[in-house]
Every structure is written in C-alpha cells, then in structure tokens.
Amino acid sequence: MHELRAYGICFSLDEVGTGHSFMRDVGTNPESVPVVEAIILLTGKLKLDIVVEGVEDEAQRSFLIHGGCFSMQGFPLGRPLPIAEFERL
C-alpha cells in the first residue's frame, strides 16, 4: 500500500460506520467497541486518515474522541441541509 501511495494512489476503507453497524452499535453492543477501537488503532499504525461516518449521538462522538479519532460525519456535527442554507452557514 505504501508503494502504491508513492504513485499517488489513495485508499479508503468504507462502511466502518452505519453500513456494517459497528458505530451504530457502540452504545448497545459491547462486541462493537473492540472492532471500532481496532480500526482506529490500525489506521494510526498505518499512518492513514480515518473519517468515521454514521455518528448519530453525543455518546458515539465522545467515544471516538476519547479513542483518538477526530474526523467524523454525523448528526451531532450537523444535519443535512438544503444547499442554500448550507452556503449561508
């Protein structure tokens, strides 16, 4: 992966959020916690960026921040808006 990145190829690991329910289940399924923690740790070890999608509440946001993940998408950060309202903000 590092050799390919040297050629300008970027990688994304998708569906860590709601697609596979890891993030959605963090507050209700204890088995999801180590999975999300491992993903955050792995991306850090590989010096990759991570953006967690599907953050639905403050507890999930707090969990991620305390786990060292500071890039995320979800309702606590902003709900979908019509483009005109988004541009106004």
Jmol script that loads the backbone (N, CA, C; Angstrom):
load data "model"
ATOM      1  N   MET A   1       0.818  -1.181   0.000  1.00  0.00           N
ATOM      2  CA  MET A   1       0.000   0.000   0.000  1.00  0.00           C
ATOM      3  C   MET A   1       0.872   1.258   0.000  1.00  0.00           C
ATOM      4  N   HIS A   2       1.954   1.221   0.758  1.00  0.00           N
ATOM      5  CA  HIS A   2       2.827   2.398   0.802  1.00  0.00           C
ATOM      6  C   HIS A   2       3.473   2.661  -0.557  1.00  0.00           C
ATOM      7  N   GLU A   3       3.854   1.592  -1.261  1.00  0.00           N
ATOM      8  CA  GLU A   3       4.447   1.774  -2.594  1.00  0.00           C
ATOM      9  C   GLU A   3       3.429   2.373  -3.556  1.00  0.00           C
ATOM     10  N   LEU A   4       2.205   1.899  -3.508  1.00  0.00           N
ATOM     11  CA  LEU A   4       1.163   2.450  -4.379  1.00  0.00           C
ATOM     12  C   LEU A   4       0.850   3.896  -4.019  1.00  0.00           C
ATOM     13  N   ARG A   5       0.870   4.212  -2.731  1.00  0.00           N
ATOM     14  CA  ARG A   5       0.637   5.599  -2.317  1.00  0.00           C
ATOM     15  C   ARG A   5       1.727   6.518  -2.860  1.00  0.00           C
ATOM     16  N   ALA A   6       2.943   5.998  -3.011  1.00  0.00           N
ATOM     17  CA  ALA A   6       4.028   6.796  -3.569  1.00  0.00           C
ATOM     18  C   ALA A   6       3.730   7.214  -5.004  1.00  0.00           C
ATOM     19  N   TYR A   7       2.867   6.459  -5.669  1.00  0.00           N
ATOM     20  CA  TYR A   7       2.449   6.792  -7.039  1.00  0.00           C
ATOM     21  C   TYR A   7       1.195   7.667  -7.054  1.00  0.00           C
ATOM     22  N   GLY A   8       0.754   8.086  -5.881  1.00  0.00           N
ATOM     23  CA  GLY A   8      -0.409   8.961  -5.806  1.00  0.00           C
ATOM     24  C   GLY A   8      -1.742   8.242  -5.690  1.00  0.00           C
ATOM     25  N   ILE A   9      -1.704   6.937  -5.464  1.00  0.00           N
ATOM     26  CA  ILE A   9      -2.936   6.176  -5.311  1.00  0.00           C
ATOM     27  C   ILE A   9      -3.388   6.255  -3.856  1.00  0.00           C
ATOM     28  N   CYS A  10      -4.652   6.629  -3.653  1.00  0.00           N
ATOM     29  CA  CYS A  10      -5.209   6.753  -2.309  1.00  0.00           C
ATOM     30  C   CYS A  10      -6.120   5.574  -2.013  1.00  0.00           C
ATOM     31  N   PHE A  11      -6.231   5.244  -0.749  1.00  0.00           N
ATOM     32  CA  PHE A  11      -7.067   4.134  -0.322  1.00  0.00           C
ATOM     33  C   PHE A  11      -8.129   4.631   0.636  1.00  0.00           C
ATOM     34  N   SER A  12      -9.284   3.990   0.579  1.00  0.00           N
ATOM     35  CA  SER A  12     -10.360   4.266   1.516  1.00  0.00           C
ATOM     36  C   SER A  12     -10.922   2.949   2.009  1.00  0.00           C
ATOM     37  N   LEU A  13     -11.151   2.873   3.314  1.00  0.00           N
ATOM     38  CA  LEU A  13     -11.856   1.747   3.903  1.00  0.00           C
ATOM     39  C   LEU A  13     -13.229   2.275   4.252  1.00  0.00           C
ATOM     40  N   ASP A  14     -14.222   1.818   3.530  1.00  0.00           N
ATOM     41  CA  ASP A  14     -15.565   2.354   3.697  1.00  0.00           C
ATOM     42  C   ASP A  14     -16.415   1.391   4.518  1.00  0.00           C
ATOM     43  N   GLU A  15     -17.534   1.902   4.961  1.00  0.00           N
ATOM     44  CA  GLU A  15     -18.538   1.123   5.680  1.00  0.00           C
ATOM     45  C   GLU A  15     -18.100   0.726   7.083  1.00  0.00           C
ATOM     46  N   VAL A  16     -17.315   1.565   7.718  1.00  0.00           N
ATOM     47  CA  VAL A  16     -16.988   1.345   9.113  1.00  0.00           C
ATOM     48  C   VAL A  16     -18.121   1.893   9.972  1.00  0.00           C
ATOM     49  N   GLY A  17     -18.893   2.812   9.410  1.00  0.00           N
ATOM     50  CA  GLY A  17     -19.989   3.437  10.147  1.00  0.00           C
ATOM     51  C   GLY A  17     -21.253   2.616  10.116  1.00  0.00           C
ATOM     52  N   THR A  18     -22.330   3.199   9.650  1.00  0.00           N
ATOM     53  CA  THR A  18     -23.638   2.552   9.739  1.00  0.00           C
ATOM     54  C   THR A  18     -23.779   1.366   8.803  1.00  0.00           C
ATOM     55  N   GLY A  19     -23.000   1.300   7.726  1.00  0.00           N
ATOM     56  CA  GLY A  19     -23.146   0.208   6.762  1.00  0.00           C
ATOM     57  C   GLY A  19     -22.989  -1.159   7.391  1.00  0.00           C
ATOM     58  N   HIS A  20     -22.040  -1.305   8.300  1.00  0.00           N
ATOM     59  CA  HIS A  20     -21.835  -2.579   8.979  1.00  0.00           C
ATOM     60  C   HIS A  20     -22.224  -2.496  10.445  1.00  0.00           C
ATOM     61  N   SER A  21     -22.816  -1.401  10.831  1.00  0.00           N
ATOM     62  CA  SER A  21     -23.396  -1.170  12.162  1.00  0.00           C
ATOM     63  C   SER A  21     -22.378  -1.117  13.296  1.00  0.00           C
ATOM     64  N   PHE A  22     -21.078  -1.082  12.998  1.00  0.00           N
ATOM     65  CA  PHE A  22     -20.106  -1.001  14.085  1.00  0.00           C
ATOM     66  C   PHE A  22     -20.339   0.240  14.933  1.00  0.00           C
ATOM     67  N   MET A  23     -20.439   1.386  14.285  1.00  0.00           N
ATOM     68  CA  MET A  23     -20.605   2.629  15.022  1.00  0.00           C
ATOM     69  C   MET A  23     -21.986   2.706  15.646  1.00  0.00           C
ATOM     70  N   ARG A  24     -22.997   2.303  14.928  1.00  0.00           N
ATOM     71  CA  ARG A  24     -24.366   2.360  15.436  1.00  0.00           C
ATOM     72  C   ARG A  24     -24.509   1.531  16.702  1.00  0.00           C
ATOM     73  N   ASP A  25     -23.792   0.423  16.791  1.00  0.00           N
ATOM     74  CA  ASP A  25     -23.938  -0.495  17.912  1.00  0.00           C
ATOM     75  C   ASP A  25     -22.993  -0.221  19.078  1.00  0.00           C
ATOM     76  N   VAL A  26     -22.147   0.793  18.977  1.00  0.00           N
ATOM     77  CA  VAL A  26     -21.173   1.055  20.034  1.00  0.00           C
ATOM     78  C   VAL A  26     -21.848   1.232  21.393  1.00  0.00           C
ATOM     79  N   GLY A  27     -22.971   1.911  21.443  1.00  0.00           N
ATOM     80  CA  GLY A  27     -23.638   2.140  22.718  1.00  0.00           C
ATOM     81  C   GLY A  27     -24.472   0.981  23.224  1.00  0.00           C
ATOM     82  N   THR A  28     -24.749   0.001  22.357  1.00  0.00           N
ATOM     83  CA  THR A  28     -25.659  -1.075  22.745  1.00  0.00           C
ATOM     84  C   THR A  28     -25.056  -2.471  22.650  1.00  0.00           C
ATOM     85  N   ASN A  29     -24.036  -2.649  21.845  1.00  0.00           N
ATOM     86  CA  ASN A  29     -23.438  -3.968  21.653  1.00  0.00           C
ATOM     87  C   ASN A  29     -21.964  -3.908  22.035  1.00  0.00           C
ATOM     88  N   PRO A  30     -21.601  -4.467  23.193  1.00  0.00           N
ATOM     89  CA  PRO A  30     -20.204  -4.390  23.642  1.00  0.00           C
ATOM     90  C   PRO A  30     -19.208  -5.003  22.661  1.00  0.00           C
ATOM     91  N   GLU A  31     -19.659  -5.897  21.801  1.00  0.00           N
ATOM     92  CA  GLU A  31     -18.749  -6.514  20.824  1.00  0.00           C
ATOM     93  C   GLU A  31     -18.316  -5.527  19.752  1.00  0.00           C
ATOM     94  N   SER A  32     -19.059  -4.454  19.551  1.00  0.00           N
ATOM     95  CA  SER A  32     -18.698  -3.463  18.542  1.00  0.00           C
ATOM     96  C   SER A  32     -17.539  -2.581  18.993  1.00  0.00           C
ATOM     97  N   VAL A  33     -17.408  -2.369  20.292  1.00  0.00           N
ATOM     98  CA  VAL A  33     -16.372  -1.464  20.816  1.00  0.00           C
ATOM     99  C   VAL A  33     -14.971  -1.895  20.401  1.00  0.00           C
ATOM    100  N   PRO A  34     -14.553  -3.158  20.623  1.00  0.00           N
ATOM    101  CA  PRO A  34     -13.188  -3.515  20.226  1.00  0.00           C
ATOM    102  C   PRO A  34     -12.960  -3.454  18.718  1.00  0.00           C
ATOM    103  N   VAL A  35     -14.015  -3.662  17.935  1.00  0.00           N
ATOM    104  CA  VAL A  35     -13.869  -3.577  16.479  1.00  0.00           C
ATOM    105  C   VAL A  35     -13.540  -2.146  16.080  1.00  0.00           C
ATOM    106  N   VAL A  36     -14.299  -1.189  16.602  1.00  0.00           N
ATOM    107  CA  VAL A  36     -14.055   0.216  16.277  1.00  0.00           C
ATOM    108  C   VAL A  36     -12.698   0.651  16.815  1.00  0.00           C
ATOM    109  N   GLU A  37     -12.360   0.248  18.030  1.00  0.00           N
ATOM    110  CA  GLU A  37     -11.051   0.587  18.604  1.00  0.00           C
ATOM    111  C   GLU A  37      -9.915   0.033  17.747  1.00  0.00           C
ATOM    112  N   ALA A  38     -10.067  -1.202  17.265  1.00  0.00           N
ATOM    113  CA  ALA A  38      -9.029  -1.820  16.433  1.00  0.00           C
ATOM    114  C   ALA A  38      -8.867  -1.093  15.104  1.00  0.00           C
ATOM    115  N   ILE A  39      -9.975  -0.663  14.519  1.00  0.00           N
ATOM    116  CA  ILE A  39      -9.911   0.062  13.252  1.00  0.00           C
ATOM    117  C   ILE A  39      -9.182   1.387  13.445  1.00  0.00           C
ATOM    118  N   ILE A  40      -9.510   2.103  14.523  1.00  0.00           N
ATOM    119  CA  ILE A  40      -8.830   3.377  14.803  1.00  0.00           C
ATOM    120  C   ILE A  40      -7.343   3.134  15.024  1.00  0.00           C
ATOM    121  N   LEU A  41      -6.990   2.124  15.797  1.00  0.00           N
ATOM    122  CA  LEU A  41      -5.585   1.801  16.060  1.00  0.00           C
ATOM    123  C   LEU A  41      -4.851   1.416  14.781  1.00  0.00           C
ATOM    124  N   LEU A  42      -5.489   0.583  13.968  1.00  0.00           N
ATOM    125  CA  LEU A  42      -4.865   0.138  12.718  1.00  0.00           C
ATOM    126  C   LEU A  42      -4.581   1.306  11.783  1.00  0.00           C
ATOM    127  N   THR A  43      -5.541   2.205  11.627  1.00  0.00           N
ATOM    128  CA  THR A  43      -5.305   3.343  10.732  1.00  0.00           C
ATOM    129  C   THR A  43      -4.176   4.209  11.254  1.00  0.00           C
ATOM    130  N   GLY A  44      -4.084   4.352  12.573  1.00  0.00           N
ATOM    131  CA  GLY A  44      -2.981   5.124  13.145  1.00  0.00           C
ATOM    132  C   GLY A  44      -1.637   4.464  12.889  1.00  0.00           C
ATOM    133  N   LYS A  45      -1.556   3.158  13.084  1.00  0.00           N
ATOM    134  CA  LYS A  45      -0.305   2.420  12.858  1.00  0.00           C
ATOM    135  C   LYS A  45       0.133   2.479  11.401  1.00  0.00           C
ATOM    136  N   LEU A  46      -0.840   2.488  10.489  1.00  0.00           N
ATOM    137  CA  LEU A  46      -0.527   2.551   9.059  1.00  0.00           C
ATOM    138  C   LEU A  46      -0.373   3.986   8.555  1.00  0.00           C
ATOM    139  N   LYS A  47      -0.509   4.944   9.478  1.00  0.00           N
ATOM    140  CA  LYS A  47      -0.410   6.366   9.138  1.00  0.00           C
ATOM    141  C   LYS A  47      -1.418   6.754   8.057  1.00  0.00           C
ATOM    142  N   LEU A  48      -2.642   6.224   8.211  1.00  0.00           N
ATOM    143  CA  LEU A  48      -3.736   6.528   7.297  1.00  0.00           C
ATOM    144  C   LEU A  48      -4.726   7.449   7.995  1.00  0.00           C
ATOM    145  N   ASP A  49      -5.458   8.203   7.225  1.00  0.00           N
ATOM    146  CA  ASP A  49      -6.510   9.044   7.762  1.00  0.00           C
ATOM    147  C   ASP A  49      -7.777   8.223   7.921  1.00  0.00           C
ATOM    148  N   ILE A  50      -8.581   8.589   8.903  1.00  0.00           N
ATOM    149  CA  ILE A  50      -9.857   7.917   9.113  1.00  0.00           C
ATOM    150  C   ILE A  50     -10.939   8.969   9.305  1.00  0.00           C
ATOM    151  N   VAL A  51     -12.068   8.740   8.666  1.00  0.00           N
ATOM    152  CA  VAL A  51     -13.267   9.554   8.873  1.00  0.00           C
ATOM    153  C   VAL A  51     -14.386   8.564   9.159  1.00  0.00           C
ATOM    154  N   VAL A  52     -14.916   8.607  10.368  1.00  0.00           N
ATOM    155  CA  VAL A  52     -15.992   7.690  10.743  1.00  0.00           C
ATOM    156  C   VAL A  52     -17.319   8.333  10.376  1.00  0.00           C
ATOM    157  N   GLU A  53     -18.106   7.605   9.620  1.00  0.00           N
ATOM    158  CA  GLU A  53     -19.431   8.101   9.249  1.00  0.00           C
ATOM    159  C   GLU A  53     -20.473   7.422  10.124  1.00  0.00           C
ATOM    160  N   GLY A  54     -21.643   7.998  10.140  1.00  0.00           N
ATOM    161  CA  GLY A  54     -22.738   7.381  10.880  1.00  0.00           C
ATOM    162  C   GLY A  54     -22.738   7.666  12.362  1.00  0.00           C
ATOM    163  N   VAL A  55     -22.069   8.736  12.781  1.00  0.00           N
ATOM    164  CA  VAL A  55     -22.092   9.115  14.190  1.00  0.00           C
ATOM    165  C   VAL A  55     -23.452   9.756  14.454  1.00  0.00           C
ATOM    166  N   GLU A  56     -24.244   9.125  15.304  1.00  0.00           N
ATOM    167  CA  GLU A  56     -25.638   9.528  15.480  1.00  0.00           C
ATOM    168  C   GLU A  56     -25.915  10.292  16.767  1.00  0.00           C
ATOM    169  N   ASP A  57     -25.037  10.196  17.765  1.00  0.00           N
ATOM    170  CA  ASP A  57     -25.336  10.881  19.024  1.00  0.00           C
ATOM    171  C   ASP A  57     -24.048  11.307  19.725  1.00  0.00           C
ATOM    172  N   GLU A  58     -24.223  12.072  20.788  1.00  0.00           N
ATOM    173  CA  GLU A  58     -23.088  12.623  21.521  1.00  0.00           C
ATOM    174  C   GLU A  58     -22.237  11.535  22.168  1.00  0.00           C
ATOM    175  N   ALA A  59     -22.853  10.450  22.623  1.00  0.00           N
ATOM    176  CA  ALA A  59     -22.098   9.359  23.245  1.00  0.00           C
ATOM    177  C   ALA A  59     -21.127   8.729  22.244  1.00  0.00           C
ATOM    178  N   GLN A  60     -21.574   8.528  21.010  1.00  0.00           N
ATOM    179  CA  GLN A  60     -20.685   7.974  19.981  1.00  0.00           C
ATOM    180  C   GLN A  60     -19.565   8.947  19.651  1.00  0.00           C
ATOM    181  N   ARG A  61     -19.901  10.233  19.535  1.00  0.00           N
ATOM    182  CA  ARG A  61     -18.892  11.250  19.251  1.00  0.00           C
ATOM    183  C   ARG A  61     -17.832  11.272  20.354  1.00  0.00           C
ATOM    184  N   SER A  62     -18.275  11.247  21.590  1.00  0.00           N
ATOM    185  CA  SER A  62     -17.371  11.246  22.735  1.00  0.00           C
ATOM    186  C   SER A  62     -16.484  10.000  22.742  1.00  0.00           C
ATOM    187  N   PHE A  63     -17.072   8.840  22.442  1.00  0.00           N
ATOM    188  CA  PHE A  63     -16.316   7.589  22.377  1.00  0.00           C
ATOM    189  C   PHE A  63     -15.175   7.709  21.367  1.00  0.00           C
ATOM    190  N   LEU A  64     -15.477   8.260  20.200  1.00  0.00           N
ATOM    191  CA  LEU A  64     -14.463   8.396  19.156  1.00  0.00           C
ATOM    192  C   LEU A  64     -13.358   9.361  19.567  1.00  0.00           C
ATOM    193  N   ILE A  65     -13.731  10.492  20.128  1.00  0.00           N
ATOM    194  CA  ILE A  65     -12.733  11.475  20.536  1.00  0.00           C
ATOM    195  C   ILE A  65     -11.811  10.886  21.603  1.00  0.00           C
ATOM    196  N   HIS A  66     -12.392  10.209  22.588  1.00  0.00           N
ATOM    197  CA  HIS A  66     -11.564   9.592  23.630  1.00  0.00           C
ATOM    198  C   HIS A  66     -10.705   8.457  23.069  1.00  0.00           C
ATOM    199  N   GLY A  67     -11.125   7.881  21.943  1.00  0.00           N
ATOM    200  CA  GLY A  67     -10.350   6.823  21.307  1.00  0.00           C
ATOM    201  C   GLY A  67      -9.308   7.339  20.331  1.00  0.00           C
ATOM    202  N   GLY A  68      -9.230   8.667  20.152  1.00  0.00           N
ATOM    203  CA  GLY A  68      -8.219   9.243  19.282  1.00  0.00           C
ATOM    204  C   GLY A  68      -8.661   9.497  17.862  1.00  0.00           C
ATOM    205  N   CYS A  69      -9.953   9.405  17.596  1.00  0.00           N
ATOM    206  CA  CYS A  69     -10.476   9.668  16.256  1.00  0.00           C
ATOM    207  C   CYS A  69     -11.189  11.013  16.267  1.00  0.00           C
ATOM    208  N   PHE A  70     -10.696  11.943  15.467  1.00  0.00           N
ATOM    209  CA  PHE A  70     -11.229  13.294  15.495  1.00  0.00           C
ATOM    210  C   PHE A  70     -11.923  13.698  14.196  1.00  0.00           C
ATOM    211  N   SER A  71     -11.982  12.803  13.220  1.00  0.00           N
ATOM    212  CA  SER A  71     -12.660  13.093  11.953  1.00  0.00           C
ATOM    213  C   SER A  71     -13.862  12.185  11.831  1.00  0.00           C
ATOM    214  N   MET A  72     -15.034  12.809  11.741  1.00  0.00           N
ATOM    215  CA  MET A  72     -16.260  12.022  11.699  1.00  0.00           C
ATOM    216  C   MET A  72     -17.348  12.802  11.008  1.00  0.00           C
ATOM    217  N   GLN A  73     -18.374  12.084  10.608  1.00  0.00           N
ATOM    218  CA  GLN A  73     -19.566  12.668   9.994  1.00  0.00           C
ATOM    219  C   GLN A  73     -20.770  12.177  10.778  1.00  0.00           C
ATOM    220  N   GLY A  74     -21.741  13.047  10.947  1.00  0.00           N
ATOM    221  CA  GLY A  74     -22.954  12.608  11.600  1.00  0.00           C
ATOM    222  C   GLY A  74     -23.763  13.746  12.172  1.00  0.00           C
ATOM    223  N   PHE A  75     -24.913  13.392  12.711  1.00  0.00           N
ATOM    224  CA  PHE A  75     -25.883  14.370  13.184  1.00  0.00           C
ATOM    225  C   PHE A  75     -25.365  15.299  14.281  1.00  0.00           C
ATOM    226  N   PRO A  76     -24.547  14.842  15.251  1.00  0.00           N
ATOM    227  CA  PRO A  76     -24.085  15.788  16.271  1.00  0.00           C
ATOM    228  C   PRO A  76     -23.253  16.935  15.687  1.00  0.00           C
ATOM    229  N   LEU A  77     -22.719  16.723  14.504  1.00  0.00           N
ATOM    230  CA  LEU A  77     -21.862  17.730  13.876  1.00  0.00           C
ATOM    231  C   LEU A  77     -22.630  18.598  12.898  1.00  0.00           C
ATOM    232  N   GLY A  78     -23.766  18.147  12.449  1.00  0.00           N
ATOM    233  CA  GLY A  78     -24.586  18.910  11.517  1.00  0.00           C
ATOM    234  C   GLY A  78     -25.519  17.997  10.747  1.00  0.00           C
ATOM    235  N   ARG A  79     -26.746  18.384  10.689  1.00  0.00           N
ATOM    236  CA  ARG A  79     -27.746  17.619   9.942  1.00  0.00           C
ATOM    237  C   ARG A  79     -27.726  18.035   8.471  1.00  0.00           C
ATOM    238  N   PRO A  80     -28.196  17.181   7.584  1.00  0.00           N
ATOM    239  CA  PRO A  80     -28.267  17.559   6.166  1.00  0.00           C
ATOM    240  C   PRO A  80     -29.114  18.820   5.994  1.00  0.00           C
ATOM    241  N   LEU A  81     -28.647  19.677   5.105  1.00  0.00           N
ATOM    242  CA  LEU A  81     -29.322  20.950   4.843  1.00  0.00           C
ATOM    243  C   LEU A  81     -29.495  21.157   3.360  1.00  0.00           C
ATOM    244  N   PRO A  82     -30.492  21.930   2.980  1.00  0.00           N
ATOM    245  CA  PRO A  82     -30.569  22.375   1.575  1.00  0.00           C
ATOM    246  C   PRO A  82     -29.312  23.201   1.257  1.00  0.00           C
ATOM    247  N   ILE A  83     -28.839  23.138   0.038  1.00  0.00           N
ATOM    248  CA  ILE A  83     -27.578  23.774  -0.330  1.00  0.00           C
ATOM    249  C   ILE A  83     -27.567  25.270  -0.008  1.00  0.00           C
ATOM    250  N   ALA A  84     -28.670  25.969  -0.232  1.00  0.00           N
ATOM    251  CA  ALA A  84     -28.717  27.409   0.034  1.00  0.00           C
ATOM    252  C   ALA A  84     -28.463  27.689   1.521  1.00  0.00           C
ATOM    253  N   GLU A  85     -29.053  26.894   2.396  1.00  0.00           N
ATOM    254  CA  GLU A  85     -28.858  27.092   3.830  1.00  0.00           C
ATOM    255  C   GLU A  85     -27.428  26.738   4.242  1.00  0.00           C
ATOM    256  N   PHE A  86     -26.893  25.671   3.649  1.00  0.00           N
ATOM    257  CA  PHE A  86     -25.503  25.286   3.917  1.00  0.00           C
ATOM    258  C   PHE A  86     -24.543  26.411   3.519  1.00  0.00           C
ATOM    259  N   GLU A  87     -24.740  26.962   2.347  1.00  0.00           N
ATOM    260  CA  GLU A  87     -23.855  28.031   1.881  1.00  0.00           C
ATOM    261  C   GLU A  87     -23.972  29.274   2.760  1.00  0.00           C
ATOM    262  N   ARG A  88     -25.156  29.532   3.288  1.00  0.00           N
ATOM    263  CA  ARG A  88     -25.351  30.661   4.180  1.00  0.00           C
ATOM    264  C   ARG A  88     -24.560  30.491   5.471  1.00  0.00           C
ATOM    265  N   LEU A  89     -24.507  29.254   5.961  1.00  0.00           N
ATOM    266  CA  LEU A  89     -23.747  28.964   7.195  1.00  0.00           C
ATOM    267  C   LEU A  89     -22.260  29.089   6.946  1.00  0.00           C
TER     268      LEU A  89
END
end "model"
wireframe off; spacefill off
backbone 0.3
color backbone group
